[in-house]
Amino acid sequence: MDILDLTAVDLGRKIKAGEITVREATEAALRQIKRREPVLNSYVTVDEEGALKRADQVQEQIDKGEAASPLAGVPVALKDNLCTEGILTTCSSKILANFKPTYTAEAVINLQKAGAVVLGKTNMDEFAMGSTTETSAFGATKNPWNEDHVPGGSSGGSCSAVASGECFYALGSDTGGSIRQPSSFCGVVGLKPTYGTVSRYGLIAYGSSLDQIGPIARSVEDCAVILETIASYDFKDSTSVARKDKDFLSALADDVKGMKIGIPRDYFGEGLDKEVRDCVLKAAEVLKDRGAVIEEFDLGMVKYAIPAYYVIASAEASSNLSRFDGVKYGYRTKEYEGLHHMYKKSRSEGFGEEVKRRIMLGSFVLSSGYYDAYYLKALRTKALIKNAFDRAFSRYDLILGPTAPSTAPKLGVSLSDPLKMYLGDIYTISVNLAGLPAISVPCGQDSRGLPVGMQLIADCFQEKKLIRAAYAYEQSDDGQRGRRAGGQRNE
Amino acid sequence: MANIISDETIEYVGILAKLELSEEEKETAKRDMGRMLDYIDQLNELDTSGIEPMSHVFPVNNVFREDVVTQGDDRENMLRNAPEQKDGAFKVPKTVE
């Protein structure tokens, strides 16, 4: 048995049973990082020394019976927009290239309390703005299934690390699909929780009304356990929701009998790759065979989600990113004349092209004269999108469709046309606008061997329905639990 | 392209965004923003009269806590990442003559 083929929870069980030590698991992941990083570039920072030291600490806790969590001792990778005290946190941007936070994100603290061993920080699109991980200031990440292709984004490093066995699970963040779309492209499971479920304290903000942290792993069970661990009410995040139904493990039942699942016709129209379509509809058949009631319907509003999103997300980004001014942290330009010139020059040299593009669009739509026409119009559209989902969830437990219209594109083709890249988020973006939970589950490969993901969407606070259906699918013959690029369970 | 971004507009956006653009970057920005706004103008197909702008999906209210200092007096940590500091403060270029 190769340790790297274990899911996070399976590894946790073996650690607890004394079959594998925490150090062995950590060393196995670090060896895999050494082997794969020269090509994949999933990580911005690998903290080998810290991870090994922590591994021994956690082992001691486990030996004393002080670490009960299923994740105790399991090595994890964190997206590089999650603050980690004393460990470089760059957001894959030149402007934060030397930033070592003095505090740790709440979600990460929750993992640490559960005995997590942090391996390092993963590559991403700069400030999570992008869909391919190619806007990173530290080079693109490669898709572990085919190195000529992108891993998706913006949590591309986290997904690539999970898919290749460079870690056993990871955290990502999702503002418009940034957990689900790269999970789909990398053949792993990624869950975006209901807005407010996981504290955003210590998550470097992009679009605050849309951002949410979530798990990325090689099984639905892993995602349920990780979500249960990181979800918490936190007064330091004013949008945090005090939830009482956080026992997500209870939803791991292979039972979808009578579950009503709607398939939006408007998710299967023009622009959807035929191979993706076939894989997703086949997955729907699997759920039907297991007792779910599947029905087609018209969701509506689909084409308006992307324009509304780019107005809202860019507006929030322009405000959030005004904190990077070369004074309190981050990059400061070398030569300048006066304070304002220092601000402008530091920001212009520190931010990459895509980030500047969105800051400018956001500044424009918030400026007087355009605020009503663009920003308020987008917020009204958001209300209509929410209404469309409300109507759907009055009839269905879940919505099922593709996560992305295609499998992973080749490196280099997306950046030349930003608008086209934005269109790739058509199925994921509306979920953030409506604050809903959604999961991407691997459901096959295209003829080139690139993974396809099915997206399940639930009403607010209904993660258990997502987990139940995703778990039932994973238990079927078509399920891909534990599948890893280069692993033994591939075929 | 229906939306033509003028030199004055891109100049103004640069001021708001606190970004300094080269002439070449300005031309690219004008083109990109025009294209994006053309695309965003699709929203005008929607009748949104009588629809309240939705900032938050859930009815979120102000969250209050007791006015007690919990993370005070942490000067050393706060300055740890400062590009320049002096006498326990952030150092910036002279702002008043």
Interface residues (C-beta under 8 A of the other chain):
Chain A: N98 F99 K100 T102 Y195 G196 S209 F235 S238 T239 V241 K303 Y304 I306 P307 A308 Y310 V311 S318 S322 D325 G326 V327 K328 Y329 G330 Y331 R332 Y336 G338 L339 H340 H341 M342 Y343 K344 K345 R347 S348 F351 K356 R357 I359 M360 L361 G362 S363 F364 L366 S367 Y374 L376 K377 A378 L379 R380 T381 K382 A383 L384 K386 P418 L419 A434 G435 C460
Chain B: T9 I10 Y12 V13 G14 L16 A17 K18 L19 E20 L21 E25 A29 D32 M33 R35 M36 L37 Y39 I40 D41 Q42 L43 N44 E45 L46 T48 I51 E52 P53 M54 S55 H56 V57 F58 V60 N62 V63 R65 D74 N77 M78 R80 N81 A82 P83 E84 F90 V92 P93 K94 T95
